[in-house]
Amino acid sequence: MQIVTDSGTDVGLSPEQLDDLNIHIMPLVVTLEGKSYHEGVDIQPAAFYELMAKTDALPITSQPSAGDFAELYRRLALTDPNILSIHMTSGLSGTFNSARAGAEMVPEANITLVDTKTLSSAAGWQVKAAAQALKAGWDKEQVLALLEKISAASDSIYTLNELKYLIHGGRISHMKGIIASLLNIKPLIGVEKVNGTYVQLGQVRTFKQALKKLVNRIAKQHEPGSALRVQVLHSHNPEGAILLRKLVDEQFECTWLPLGTISLVLGAHTGPSMVGVAFAPSSIFDDLP
């Protein structure tokens, strides 16, 4: 069985690792100053954030088309018709629906679709877990049960320093965003599990306070000292990410995944200041092969 995902899941694997685990990534598209880029193909996240820093123009994102997915599914079906297609939340992107429409165009393939109801590294954890389990010989039903278990146990929360990107992308209302910007408010934003949409978890007046509040939110779900799997990602704010990692590390027994940059398509909606953290009990991953 082969795996298809999209670049919004932030699997964080090298081309060699992707090949070894039989993972195929459909790139999302972002347009800046009239030029479109396919993530991971035409441009890498770090380079894109540097372009964003040099312009006042705001980016526009788009998901792959159903035809793009159909073309990929057809090509993969030539070697193995069994495909597990795992995607970032349908609550924040049309990518899952494009994948579903594309699957209907390829009857020769046996495609199972998974809506992670999350995004970035928390979604990437599901993709990597599925790939490892399939490589170890697990059957599809075992893998799907594993993904449900990881999804239920994992959470993401982030903050950012400016709101114009969320306003531009329609993630918060224009008037509400302007008021928050004038008050210099830093939001705490999570991803709820029912529809996979953003939910505001609080707001503070400084970025450093916001980072501390993020850690406090984790402590509301997990006792300080708990053993957690944790990953911190950022758009173009390594200093903020390092500070957040330090604050989390002070309160929990962490199994750390690599610190890195978030998908450029996700970062286009949050701006370069965003830092976020995905976390789950380490025990959830004990049975992974």
TORKOL-4160 file (C-alpha; in steps of 0.2 Angstrom, whole numbers, padded with zeros to 4 digits, m for minus):
289
<pt num="1" X="0000" Y="0000" Z="0000"/>
<pt num="2" X="0006" Y="0017" Z="m0005"/>
<pt num="3" X="0003" Y="0034" Z="0005"/>
<pt num="4" X="m0002" Y="0050" Z="m0003"/>
<pt num="5" X="m0002" Y="0066" Z="0007"/>
<pt num="6" X="0000" Y="0085" Z="0005"/>
<pt num="7" X="0013" Y="0097" Z="0009"/>
<pt num="8" X="0002" Y="0105" Z="0023"/>
<pt num="9" X="0005" Y="0090" Z="0034"/>
<pt num="10" X="0024" Y="0094" Z="0037"/>
<pt num="11" X="0030" Y="0076" Z="0037"/>
<pt num="12" X="0048" Y="0083" Z="0039"/>
<pt num="13" X="0056" Y="0069" Z="0030"/>
<pt num="14" X="0071" Y="0069" Z="0017"/>
<pt num="15" X="0067" Y="0063" Z="m0001"/>
<pt num="16" X="0076" Y="0047" Z="0003"/>
<pt num="17" X="0066" Y="0044" Z="0019"/>
<pt num="18" X="0050" Y="0047" Z="0009"/>
<pt num="19" X="0055" Y="0035" Z="m0004"/>
<pt num="20" X="0059" Y="0022" Z="0009"/>
<pt num="21" X="0042" Y="0024" Z="0017"/>
<pt num="22" X="0033" Y="0025" Z="0000"/>
<pt num="23" X="0026" Y="0042" Z="0004"/>
<pt num="24" X="0021" Y="0054" Z="m0010"/>
<pt num="25" X="0018" Y="0072" Z="m0007"/>
<pt num="26" X="0006" Y="0083" Z="m0017"/>
<pt num="27" X="0012" Y="0101" Z="m0016"/>
<pt num="28" X="0001" Y="0115" Z="m0012"/>
<pt num="29" X="0002" Y="0131" Z="m0021"/>
<pt num="30" X="0005" Y="0149" Z="m0015"/>
<pt num="31" X="0006" Y="0165" Z="m0026"/>
<pt num="32" X="0016" Y="0180" Z="m0021"/>
<pt num="33" X="0017" Y="0196" Z="m0031"/>
<pt num="34" X="0009" Y="0187" Z="m0046"/>
<pt num="35" X="0021" Y="0172" Z="m0046"/>
<pt num="36" X="0015" Y="0155" Z="m0041"/>
<pt num="37" X="0026" Y="0142" Z="m0032"/>
<pt num="38" X="0023" Y="0123" Z="m0029"/>
<pt num="39" X="0029" Y="0120" Z="m0011"/>
<pt num="40" X="0044" Y="0108" Z="m0011"/>
<pt num="41" X="0045" Y="0109" Z="m0030"/>
<pt num="42" X="0048" Y="0127" Z="m0035"/>
<pt num="43" X="0053" Y="0134" Z="m0018"/>
<pt num="44" X="0056" Y="0128" Z="0000"/>
<pt num="45" X="0048" Y="0136" Z="0015"/>
<pt num="46" X="0063" Y="0146" Z="0022"/>
<pt num="47" X="0066" Y="0154" Z="0005"/>
<pt num="48" X="0048" Y="0159" Z="0003"/>
<pt num="49" X="0047" Y="0167" Z="0020"/>
<pt num="50" X="0062" Y="0177" Z="0015"/>
<pt num="51" X="0053" Y="0183" Z="0000"/>
<pt num="52" X="0038" Y="0188" Z="0011"/>
<pt num="53" X="0049" Y="0198" Z="0022"/>
<pt num="54" X="0055" Y="0209" Z="0007"/>
<pt num="55" X="0037" Y="0214" Z="0001"/>
<pt num="56" X="0021" Y="0222" Z="0007"/>
<pt num="57" X="0011" Y="0210" Z="m0004"/>
<pt num="58" X="0001" Y="0197" Z="0004"/>
<pt num="59" X="0001" Y="0179" Z="m0002"/>
<pt num="60" X="m0013" Y="0169" Z="m0009"/>
<pt num="61" X="m0014" Y="0150" Z="m0007"/>
<pt num="62" X="m0023" Y="0137" Z="m0017"/>
<pt num="63" X="m0026" Y="0118" Z="m0015"/>
<pt num="64" X="m0021" Y="0105" Z="m0029"/>
<pt num="65" X="m0035" Y="0101" Z="m0041"/>
<pt num="66" X="m0045" Y="0085" Z="m0042"/>
<pt num="67" X="m0036" Y="0082" Z="m0059"/>
<pt num="68" X="m0019" Y="0084" Z="m0050"/>
<pt num="69" X="m0024" Y="0070" Z="m0038"/>
<pt num="70" X="m0031" Y="0059" Z="m0051"/>
<pt num="71" X="m0015" Y="0060" Z="m0061"/>
<pt num="72" X="m0005" Y="0055" Z="m0046"/>
<pt num="73" X="m0017" Y="0041" Z="m0041"/>
<pt num="74" X="m0017" Y="0034" Z="m0059"/>
<pt num="75" X="0002" Y="0034" Z="m0059"/>
<pt num="76" X="0004" Y="0026" Z="m0042"/>
<pt num="77" X="m0010" Y="0013" Z="m0047"/>
<pt num="78" X="0001" Y="0006" Z="m0060"/>
<pt num="79" X="0013" Y="m0002" Z="m0047"/>
<pt num="80" X="0000" Y="m0004" Z="m0033"/>
<pt num="81" X="m0018" Y="0000" Z="m0033"/>
<pt num="82" X="m0020" Y="0001" Z="m0014"/>
<pt num="83" X="m0017" Y="0019" Z="m0009"/>
<pt num="84" X="m0020" Y="0027" Z="0008"/>
<pt num="85" X="m0022" Y="0046" Z="0006"/>
<pt num="86" X="m0020" Y="0056" Z="0022"/>
<pt num="87" X="m0023" Y="0075" Z="0022"/>
<pt num="88" X="m0023" Y="0091" Z="0032"/>
<pt num="89" X="m0040" Y="0095" Z="0039"/>
<pt num="90" X="m0054" Y="0098" Z="0028"/>
<pt num="91" X="m0060" Y="0112" Z="0040"/>
<pt num="92" X="m0046" Y="0124" Z="0034"/>
<pt num="93" X="m0042" Y="0118" Z="0017"/>
<pt num="94" X="m0051" Y="0111" Z="0001"/>
<pt num="95" X="m0036" Y="0099" Z="m0001"/>
<pt num="96" X="m0046" Y="0084" Z="0006"/>
<pt num="97" X="m0061" Y="0087" Z="m0005"/>
<pt num="98" X="m0050" Y="0088" Z="m0020"/>
<pt num="99" X="m0042" Y="0072" Z="m0016"/>
<pt num="100" X="m0059" Y="0064" Z="m0014"/>
<pt num="101" X="m0065" Y="0070" Z="m0031"/>
<pt num="102" X="m0049" Y="0065" Z="m0038"/>
<pt num="103" X="m0051" Y="0047" Z="m0031"/>
<pt num="104" X="m0068" Y="0046" Z="m0039"/>
<pt num="105" X="m0059" Y="0048" Z="m0056"/>
<pt num="106" X="m0048" Y="0033" Z="m0054"/>
<pt num="107" X="m0059" Y="0018" Z="m0052"/>
<pt num="108" X="m0044" Y="0006" Z="m0055"/>
<pt num="109" X="m0037" Y="0012" Z="m0038"/>
<pt num="110" X="m0042" Y="0006" Z="m0021"/>
<pt num="111" X="m0041" Y="0023" Z="m0012"/>
<pt num="112" X="m0044" Y="0026" Z="0007"/>
<pt num="113" X="m0045" Y="0044" Z="0012"/>
<pt num="114" X="m0041" Y="0050" Z="0029"/>
<pt num="115" X="m0045" Y="0068" Z="0035"/>
<pt num="116" X="m0033" Y="0071" Z="0049"/>
<pt num="117" X="m0044" Y="0085" Z="0056"/>
<pt num="118" X="m0027" Y="0094" Z="0060"/>
<pt num="119" X="m0012" Y="0101" Z="0051"/>
<pt num="120" X="0006" Y="0104" Z="0051"/>
<pt num="121" X="0017" Y="0092" Z="0062"/>
<pt num="122" X="0002" Y="0084" Z="0071"/>
<pt num="123" X="m0005" Y="0079" Z="0054"/>
<pt num="124" X="0013" Y="0073" Z="0049"/>
<pt num="125" X="0014" Y="0062" Z="0064"/>
<pt num="126" X="m0001" Y="0052" Z="0057"/>
<pt num="127" X="0007" Y="0051" Z="0040"/>
<pt num="128" X="0023" Y="0044" Z="0047"/>
<pt num="129" X="0015" Y="0032" Z="0059"/>
<pt num="130" X="0004" Y="0025" Z="0045"/>
<pt num="131" X="0020" Y="0023" Z="0034"/>
<pt num="132" X="0030" Y="0014" Z="0047"/>
<pt num="133" X="0015" Y="0003" Z="0052"/>
<pt num="134" X="0012" Y="m0002" Z="0033"/>
<pt num="135" X="0031" Y="m0005" Z="0031"/>
<pt num="136" X="0030" Y="m0017" Z="0046"/>
<pt num="137" X="0016" Y="m0027" Z="0039"/>
<pt num="138" X="0001" Y="m0020" Z="0048"/>
<pt num="139" X="m0015" Y="m0022" Z="0038"/>
<pt num="140" X="m0026" Y="m0006" Z="0033"/>
<pt num="141" X="m0038" Y="m0008" Z="0047"/>
<pt num="142" X="m0024" Y="m0009" Z="0060"/>
<pt num="143" X="m0017" Y="0007" Z="0053"/>
<pt num="144" X="m0033" Y="0017" Z="0052"/>
<pt num="145" X="m0036" Y="0012" Z="0071"/>
<pt num="146" X="m0019" Y="0019" Z="0075"/>
<pt num="147" X="m0022" Y="0035" Z="0066"/>
<pt num="148" X="m0038" Y="0038" Z="0076"/>
<pt num="149" X="m0028" Y="0035" Z="0092"/>
<pt num="150" X="m0015" Y="0047" Z="0087"/>
<pt num="151" X="m0028" Y="0060" Z="0081"/>
<pt num="152" X="m0037" Y="0059" Z="0098"/>
<pt num="153" X="m0022" Y="0061" Z="0108"/>
<pt num="154" X="m0013" Y="0075" Z="0099"/>
<pt num="155" X="m0015" Y="0093" Z="0100"/>
<pt num="156" X="m0008" Y="0109" Z="0092"/>
<pt num="157" X="m0008" Y="0127" Z="0098"/>
<pt num="158" X="0001" Y="0142" Z="0091"/>
<pt num="159" X="0003" Y="0161" Z="0092"/>
<pt num="160" X="0009" Y="0175" Z="0082"/>
<pt num="161" X="0014" Y="0193" Z="0083"/>
<pt num="162" X="0004" Y="0201" Z="0069"/>
<pt num="163" X="m0014" Y="0198" Z="0062"/>
<pt num="164" X="m0014" Y="0205" Z="0045"/>
<pt num="165" X="m0011" Y="0188" Z="0037"/>
<pt num="166" X="m0025" Y="0180" Z="0046"/>
<pt num="167" X="m0036" Y="0194" Z="0041"/>
<pt num="168" X="m0031" Y="0193" Z="0023"/>
<pt num="169" X="m0034" Y="0175" Z="0022"/>
<pt num="170" X="m0051" Y="0176" Z="0030"/>
<pt num="171" X="m0047" Y="0166" Z="0045"/>
<pt num="172" X="m0053" Y="0180" Z="0057"/>
<pt num="173" X="m0065" Y="0194" Z="0052"/>
<pt num="174" X="m0058" Y="0210" Z="0045"/>
<pt num="175" X="m0066" Y="0221" Z="0059"/>
<pt num="176" X="m0062" Y="0209" Z="0073"/>
<pt num="177" X="m0044" Y="0208" Z="0066"/>
<pt num="178" X="m0042" Y="0227" Z="0065"/>
<pt num="179" X="m0048" Y="0230" Z="0083"/>
<pt num="180" X="m0036" Y="0216" Z="0089"/>
<pt num="181" X="m0021" Y="0223" Z="0079"/>
<pt num="182" X="m0025" Y="0241" Z="0087"/>
<pt num="183" X="m0024" Y="0233" Z="0104"/>
<pt num="184" X="m0008" Y="0224" Z="0100"/>
<pt num="185" X="m0017" Y="0207" Z="0105"/>
<pt num="186" X="m0008" Y="0191" Z="0102"/>
<pt num="187" X="m0020" Y="0177" Z="0100"/>
<pt num="188" X="m0018" Y="0159" Z="0106"/>
<pt num="189" X="m0025" Y="0147" Z="0093"/>
<pt num="190" X="m0029" Y="0129" Z="0093"/>
<pt num="191" X="m0037" Y="0116" Z="0081"/>
<pt num="192" X="m0053" Y="0108" Z="0087"/>
<pt num="193" X="m0056" Y="0090" Z="0083"/>
<pt num="194" X="m0074" Y="0089" Z="0077"/>
<pt num="195" X="m0072" Y="0099" Z="0061"/>
<pt num="196" X="m0054" Y="0103" Z="0062"/>
<pt num="197" X="m0056" Y="0122" Z="0062"/>
<pt num="198" X="m0046" Y="0135" Z="0071"/>
<pt num="199" X="m0052" Y="0140" Z="0089"/>
<pt num="200" X="m0046" Y="0154" Z="0099"/>
<pt num="201" X="m0040" Y="0149" Z="0116"/>
<pt num="202" X="m0036" Y="0166" Z="0123"/>
<pt num="203" X="m0026" Y="0182" Z="0120"/>
<pt num="204" X="m0013" Y="0192" Z="0128"/>
<pt num="205" X="m0004" Y="0208" Z="0125"/>
<pt num="206" X="0014" Y="0203" Z="0122"/>
<pt num="207" X="0022" Y="0189" Z="0112"/>
<pt num="208" X="0032" Y="0182" Z="0127"/>
<pt num="209" X="0017" Y="0181" Z="0137"/>
<pt num="210" X="0008" Y="0172" Z="0123"/>
<pt num="211" X="0022" Y="0159" Z="0123"/>
<pt num="212" X="0020" Y="0156" Z="0142"/>
<pt num="213" X="0001" Y="0154" Z="0140"/>
<pt num="214" X="0004" Y="0141" Z="0127"/>
<pt num="215" X="0014" Y="0131" Z="0139"/>
<pt num="216" X="0000" Y="0134" Z="0152"/>
<pt num="217" X="m0013" Y="0127" Z="0140"/>
<pt num="218" X="m0002" Y="0111" Z="0138"/>
<pt num="219" X="m0002" Y="0110" Z="0157"/>
<pt num="220" X="m0021" Y="0111" Z="0158"/>
<pt num="221" X="m0021" Y="0095" Z="0148"/>
<pt num="222" X="m0006" Y="0086" Z="0155"/>
<pt num="223" X="0002" Y="0087" Z="0172"/>
<pt num="224" X="0019" Y="0095" Z="0173"/>
<pt num="225" X="0032" Y="0082" Z="0172"/>
<pt num="226" X="0022" Y="0071" Z="0160"/>
<pt num="227" X="0031" Y="0062" Z="0147"/>
<pt num="228" X="0026" Y="0070" Z="0130"/>
<pt num="229" X="0030" Y="0069" Z="0112"/>
<pt num="230" X="0033" Y="0087" Z="0107"/>
<pt num="231" X="0037" Y="0096" Z="0091"/>
<pt num="232" X="0039" Y="0115" Z="0089"/>
<pt num="233" X="0038" Y="0123" Z="0072"/>
<pt num="234" X="0039" Y="0141" Z="0066"/>
<pt num="235" X="0036" Y="0151" Z="0050"/>
<pt num="236" X="0051" Y="0163" Z="0050"/>
<pt num="237" X="0054" Y="0165" Z="0069"/>
<pt num="238" X="0068" Y="0154" Z="0075"/>
<pt num="239" X="0071" Y="0164" Z="0091"/>
<pt num="240" X="0053" Y="0162" Z="0096"/>
<pt num="241" X="0053" Y="0144" Z="0092"/>
<pt num="242" X="0069" Y="0141" Z="0103"/>
<pt num="243" X="0061" Y="0151" Z="0117"/>
<pt num="244" X="0045" Y="0141" Z="0116"/>
<pt num="245" X="0055" Y="0124" Z="0116"/>
<pt num="246" X="0064" Y="0130" Z="0132"/>
<pt num="247" X="0048" Y="0134" Z="0141"/>
<pt num="248" X="0040" Y="0117" Z="0137"/>
<pt num="249" X="0056" Y="0108" Z="0141"/>
<pt num="250" X="0056" Y="0116" Z="0158"/>
<pt num="251" X="0039" Y="0108" Z="0163"/>
<pt num="252" X="0038" Y="0091" Z="0154"/>
<pt num="253" X="0048" Y="0076" Z="0151"/>
<pt num="254" X="0049" Y="0078" Z="0132"/>
<pt num="255" X="0053" Y="0067" Z="0118"/>
<pt num="256" X="0058" Y="0080" Z="0105"/>
<pt num="257" X="0055" Y="0080" Z="0086"/>
<pt num="258" X="0066" Y="0091" Z="0076"/>
<pt num="259" X="0062" Y="0110" Z="0077"/>
<pt num="260" X="0059" Y="0117" Z="0059"/>
<pt num="261" X="0049" Y="0128" Z="0048"/>
<pt num="262" X="0030" Y="0126" Z="0045"/>
<pt num="263" X="0023" Y="0123" Z="0027"/>
<pt num="264" X="0024" Y="0139" Z="0017"/>
<pt num="265" X="0006" Y="0137" Z="0013"/>
<pt num="266" X="0001" Y="0137" Z="0031"/>
<pt num="267" X="0013" Y="0151" Z="0035"/>
<pt num="268" X="0005" Y="0161" Z="0021"/>
<pt num="269" X="m0010" Y="0162" Z="0032"/>
<pt num="270" X="m0001" Y="0166" Z="0048"/>
<pt num="271" X="0014" Y="0177" Z="0043"/>
<pt num="272" X="0032" Y="0175" Z="0048"/>
<pt num="273" X="0031" Y="0177" Z="0066"/>
<pt num="274" X="0021" Y="0162" Z="0070"/>
<pt num="275" X="0027" Y="0148" Z="0082"/>
<pt num="276" X="0017" Y="0133" Z="0087"/>
<pt num="277" X="0019" Y="0117" Z="0096"/>
<pt num="278" X="0011" Y="0099" Z="0093"/>
<pt num="279" X="0010" Y="0088" Z="0108"/>
<pt num="280" X="0004" Y="0071" Z="0114"/>
<pt num="281" X="0007" Y="0058" Z="0127"/>
<pt num="282" X="0023" Y="0048" Z="0123"/>
<pt num="283" X="0014" Y="0032" Z="0127"/>
<pt num="284" X="0003" Y="0034" Z="0112"/>
<pt num="285" X="0018" Y="0030" Z="0101"/>
<pt num="286" X="0025" Y="0015" Z="0111"/>
<pt num="287" X="0017" Y="0002" Z="0099"/>
<pt num="288" X="0024" Y="0010" Z="0084"/>
<pt num="289" X="0035" Y="m0002" Z="0074"/>
